[in-house]
């Protein structure tokens, strides 16, 4: 009975963790992309001003 009840909870926890990892990786990727875009714009303005 303990195994039967415990298994679905474990799979649910694993699914939640996987979703969290995916969301975190996507948000991290977008933050890096936006940061790179800002840096490129800043560098291009800096270079053009020179």
C-alpha positions as CSV (number, residue, x, y, z in Angstrom):
1,X,0.0,0.0,0.0
2,X,2.8,2.4,0.8
3,X,4.6,1.7,-2.5
4,X,1.3,2.1,-4.4
5,X,0.6,5.5,-2.8
6,X,4.2,6.7,-2.9
7,X,4.9,6.1,-6.6
8,X,2.4,8.6,-8.1
9,X,3.6,11.2,-5.7
10,X,7.2,10.6,-6.7
11,X,6.3,10.8,-10.4
12,X,4.4,14.0,-9.8
13,X,7.3,15.5,-8.0
14,X,9.7,14.5,-10.8
15,X,7.3,16.0,-13.4
16,X,7.1,19.3,-11.3
17,X,10.9,19.4,-11.1
18,X,11.2,18.8,-14.9
19,X,8.7,21.6,-15.6
20,X,10.6,23.9,-13.2
21,X,13.9,23.1,-14.9
22,X,12.5,23.8,-18.3
23,X,10.9,27.1,-17.2
24,X,14.1,28.2,-15.5
25,X,16.3,27.2,-18.5
26,X,13.9,29.1,-20.9
27,X,13.9,32.2,-18.7
28,X,17.7,32.1,-18.3
29,X,18.1,31.7,-22.1
30,X,15.8,34.7,-22.7
31,X,17.6,36.8,-20.1
32,X,21.0,36.0,-21.7
33,X,19.7,36.8,-25.2
34,X,18.2,40.1,-24.0
35,X,21.4,41.0,-22.1
36,X,23.5,40.2,-25.3
37,X,21.2,42.4,-27.4
38,X,21.5,45.3,-24.9
39,X,25.3,44.8,-24.9
40,X,25.5,44.7,-28.7
41,X,23.4,47.9,-29.0
42,X,25.5,49.6,-26.3
43,X,28.8,48.5,-28.0
44,X,27.6,49.6,-31.4
45,X,26.5,53.0,-30.1
46,X,29.9,53.3,-28.3
47,X,31.8,52.4,-31.4
48,X,29.8,54.7,-33.7
49,X,30.2,57.6,-31.3
50,X,34.0,57.1,-31.6
